[in-house]
Amino acid sequence: MRLALLASALAGRRIDVAFADAGTPSWTDRLTVFLDPDLAPREQIQAIAVQSGLLRAGSLDPVIAAALARHFEVTARYLAIEGRRVLLANDVPLPTAVLALARTLDHETDSPAASLALAEGRGPVELAPSVFGQIRPRDLRQPPSTGHPVRSDQEASECVALPPRELNELVSDVL
């Protein structure tokens, strides 16, 4: 419950959290963030922050997902670039342990499209930390298999807002 509240606060809309099979990198289908149950609590928070941040920023919208579905290497490069960008750009105050993941940003971009263009290029890109998880473009383009109905625009716009103090308390409770 607390992890879902954290994910929702960071995504700006209701997001569920579920555990994937052990050893499976974290990912999202747009409605649920799936976590590796073997992650330490701090790593769970980091994974939730990245995956929820991607959702909040529109980094997994259909046009981006379609472009990523064609190239595995571009997807990994995009996650490294865009994952760091969304952590820094998120207007929700993030814990230091999460922000530390973004401090190694080699390339600055200002949008998912700019991150995609950079990921499609040939220049060097530092790999994302494993806690960033993965992006599964084909799972994003298909209806989730979790049985959740697709949320309406109104539901998606109803942000779960937590004041910074409450967000920090929530993170402390999870840790």
C-alpha positions in Angstrom: 0.0 0.0 0.0 2.8 2.5 0.9 4.7 1.6 -2.2 1.7 2.3 -4.4 1.1 5.6 -2.6 4.7 6.6 -3.3 4.4 5.5 -6.9 1.2 7.4 -7.4 2.6 10.6 -5.8 5.7 10.4 -8.0 3.7 9.6 -11.2 1.1 12.2 -10.6 -1.7 9.7 -10.9 -2.9 6.4 -9.4 -0.3 3.7 -10.0 -0.3 0.2 -8.5 2.9 -1.7 -7.4 3.3 -5.4 -7.7 6.2 -7.8 -7.3 7.5 -9.5 -10.5 9.5 -12.8 -10.4 12.7 -12.6 -8.5 15.6 -11.4 -10.6 13.3 -9.6 -13.1 14.3 -5.9 -13.6 11.7 -3.4 -12.6 9.3 -2.2 -15.3 5.9 -0.7 -15.8 2.9 -1.3 -18.1 1.6 2.2 -17.5 -0.8 1.2 -14.7 1.5 -0.9 -12.4 5.2 -0.7 -11.5 6.5 -4.2 -11.2 9.5 -4.6 -8.8 12.0 -7.3 -8.2 11.2 -8.7 -4.8 14.9 -9.2 -4.0 15.6 -5.4 -4.2 16.5 -3.8 -0.9 13.9 -1.2 0.4 16.2 1.7 -0.8 16.4 0.1 -4.2 12.7 -0.4 -4.4 12.2 3.4 -3.8 14.8 4.2 -6.5 13.1 1.8 -9.0 9.7 3.3 -8.2 11.0 6.8 -8.6 12.5 6.1 -12.0 9.5 4.1 -13.4 6.9 6.6 -12.0 9.0 9.5 -13.2 8.9 8.1 -16.7 5.1 7.9 -16.5 4.8 11.5 -15.1 7.0 13.0 -17.8 5.2 11.2 -20.7 8.4 9.3 -21.4 6.5 6.1 -22.2 3.8 7.6 -24.4 2.7 5.5 -27.5 4.8 7.4 -30.0 8.0 6.9 -27.9 7.0 3.3 -27.2 6.6 2.6 -30.9 10.0 3.9 -31.7 11.6 2.0 -28.8 10.0 -1.3 -29.8 12.1 -1.5 -32.9 15.6 -1.4 -31.3 16.6 -3.0 -28.0 19.9 -1.0 -27.8 18.1 2.3 -28.3 15.7 1.3 -25.6 18.5 0.7 -23.1 20.2 4.0 -24.1 16.9 5.9 -23.9 16.3 4.6 -20.3 19.8 5.7 -19.3 19.3 9.2 -20.7 15.6 9.7 -20.0 15.6 8.0 -16.6 18.2 10.5 -15.3 16.4 13.4 -16.9 13.1 12.6 -15.3 14.7 12.3 -11.8 16.1 15.8 -12.1 13.0 17.3 -13.8 10.5 15.8 -11.4 8.7 18.6 -9.6 8.2 16.3 -6.6 11.0 16.6 -4.0 13.0 13.3 -4.2 15.1 11.7 -1.5 18.9 12.1 -1.8 19.3 8.4 -2.5 17.2 8.8 -5.6 18.7 12.1 -6.8 22.2 10.5 -6.5 21.2 8.3 -9.4 20.8 11.3 -11.7 23.9 13.2 -10.8 26.0 11.2 -13.4 24.0 12.7 -16.3 26.4 13.1 -19.2 23.9 14.5 -21.7 21.2 17.1 -20.9 17.9 16.9 -22.7 14.7 18.7 -22.1 12.0 16.2 -23.3 11.4 12.6 -24.1 11.7 13.3 -27.8 15.2 14.9 -27.3 16.2 11.9 -25.2 15.0 9.5 -27.9 17.0 11.4 -30.6 20.1 11.2 -28.5 19.5 7.5 -27.8 19.2 6.9 -31.5 22.5 8.6 -32.1 25.9 7.0 -32.2 27.6 8.9 -29.4 28.6 7.3 -26.1 25.9 6.9 -23.4 26.6 5.7 -19.9 24.5 2.7 -19.1 21.7 3.1 -16.6 22.2 1.7 -13.1 20.4 -1.6 -12.8 17.9 -0.2 -10.3 16.5 1.8 -13.3 15.0 -1.5 -14.4 13.9 -1.8 -18.0 11.4 -0.5 -20.5 9.2 -3.1 -22.2 7.8 -1.2 -25.2 5.6 -4.1 -26.4 4.0 -4.3 -23.0 3.3 -0.6 -23.1 1.6 -0.8 -26.4 -0.7 -3.6 -25.5 -3.4 -3.5 -22.9 -2.0 -4.6 -19.5 -2.7 -8.2 -18.5 -3.4 -7.2 -14.9 -7.1 -6.9 -15.4 -7.2 -3.2 -14.6 -9.5 -1.2 -16.7 -7.9 1.6 -18.7 -8.2 4.8 -16.7 -10.1 7.8 -18.0 -8.4 11.1 -18.7 -10.1 12.5 -15.6 -8.8 9.8 -13.4 -5.3 10.2 -14.8 -5.4 13.9 -14.1 -6.4 13.4 -10.5 -2.9 13.6 -9.0 -2.1 12.0 -5.7 -0.3 15.0 -4.3 1.8 14.7 -1.1 3.4 17.7 0.5 7.2 17.3 0.7 7.2 16.5 4.4 4.7 13.7 4.0 6.5 12.3 1.0 9.8 12.2 3.0 7.9 10.6 5.9 6.5 8.0 3.6 10.0 7.2 2.2 11.3 7.0 5.7 8.5 4.5 6.7 9.3 2.3 3.7 13.0 2.3 4.5 
